[in-house]
Every structure is written in C-alpha cells, then in structure tokens.
Amino acid sequence: MKIITTKKDLTLLRRIKKYEDLISTYYPNYREWFQTKMLPGILQGTRAIIAIEDSDEVVALISLKKEEERKICTLYVDK
C-alpha cells in the first residue's frame, strides 16, 4: 500500500473522481461542496486529500480541513 496526497500529486483529483457518485449517496451536495470548498482549499493549501493506494488503485480517501478549525471532512473506504 502507498499513501498519496494532493500536496504532492494533483493527479489524485482525477483518480478519485470515480468515487463522487458513491460518496454523494451518503453526503448530499458532495459535488457542490467539493467544487466550492475542497478544490479552492487544496490550491490555497488550507485543505488536503490523503489517499491509500493498493496496486495503483485508490482504495480509501480522507478529505482534511487545515484552517483554524482542523477536521476530517470526508472519510471513504472502498469495499
């Protein structure tokens, strides 16, 4: 297994896109939140995504908020 982050590899954003539909079933308005909060935050350095890879396949992801309030925004593990 390998850990990758958006700080080191922005191509991770394309690789986790496949999980949008699955996450949206548990997190209403996930796409809108991701576009308006996560993406700008990643570019500004106030948010990050950490992913776990197994055999070049992303199998889990964690979205983090790194501002005054620090928290896990999303935690998703593939079956």
C-alpha positions as CSV (number, residue, x, y, z in Angstrom):
1,M,0.0,0.0,0.0
2,K,1.0,3.6,-0.7
3,I,-0.2,6.9,0.8
4,I,-0.5,9.8,-1.7
5,T,-1.6,13.4,-1.1
6,T,-2.9,16.3,-3.2
7,K,0.0,18.3,-1.9
8,K,2.4,16.1,-3.8
9,D,0.2,14.8,-6.6
10,L,-2.7,16.8,-8.0
11,T,-3.5,14.0,-10.5
12,L,-5.0,12.3,-7.5
13,L,-8.1,14.5,-8.1
14,R,-8.8,12.8,-11.4
15,R,-8.2,9.4,-9.8
16,I,-10.8,9.9,-7.0
17,K,-13.5,11.3,-9.3
18,K,-14.9,7.8,-9.7
19,Y,-16.0,7.9,-6.0
20,E,-18.2,11.0,-6.4
21,D,-21.4,9.1,-7.0
22,L,-20.8,6.7,-4.2
23,I,-19.9,9.4,-1.7
24,S,-22.9,11.5,-2.8
25,T,-25.3,8.8,-1.7
26,Y,-24.1,9.4,1.9
27,Y,-23.1,13.1,1.6
28,P,-25.9,15.2,-0.1
29,N,-24.4,18.0,-2.2
30,Y,-21.0,16.4,-2.1
31,R,-20.1,17.6,-5.7
32,E,-21.0,21.2,-5.0
33,W,-19.1,21.1,-1.7
34,F,-16.1,19.6,-3.4
35,Q,-16.1,22.2,-6.2
36,T,-16.7,25.2,-3.9
37,K,-14.7,24.3,-0.8
38,M,-12.2,21.4,-1.4
39,L,-10.7,22.4,-4.7
40,P,-10.1,26.1,-3.8
41,G,-8.8,25.0,-0.4
42,I,-6.4,22.5,-2.0
43,L,-5.0,25.2,-4.2
44,Q,-4.7,27.6,-1.3
45,G,-3.1,24.9,1.0
46,T,-5.9,25.0,3.6
47,R,-7.4,21.6,2.6
48,A,-5.9,18.3,1.5
49,I,-6.8,14.8,0.4
50,I,-4.9,11.8,1.5
51,A,-5.5,8.6,-0.4
52,I,-4.5,5.0,0.2
53,E,-3.4,3.1,-2.9
54,D,-3.2,-0.6,-3.4
55,S,-1.8,-2.0,-6.7
56,D,-2.1,1.5,-8.3
57,E,-5.8,1.7,-7.4
58,V,-7.2,4.2,-4.8
59,V,-9.0,2.2,-2.1
60,A,-9.6,4.9,0.5
61,L,-9.6,8.7,0.8
62,I,-9.6,11.3,3.6
63,S,-10.5,14.9,3.0
64,L,-9.0,17.3,5.6
65,K,-9.6,20.9,6.6
66,K,-6.4,22.6,7.8
67,E,-7.6,26.0,8.8
68,E,-8.4,27.4,12.3
69,E,-10.8,24.5,12.5
70,R,-9.0,21.3,11.8
71,K,-11.1,18.3,11.0
72,I,-11.7,15.3,8.8
73,C,-14.4,16.3,6.3
74,T,-14.7,13.0,4.4
75,L,-13.6,9.5,5.1
76,Y,-14.3,6.9,2.4
77,V,-13.1,3.3,2.1
78,D,-13.9,1.2,-0.9
79,K,-15.4,-2.2,-0.4
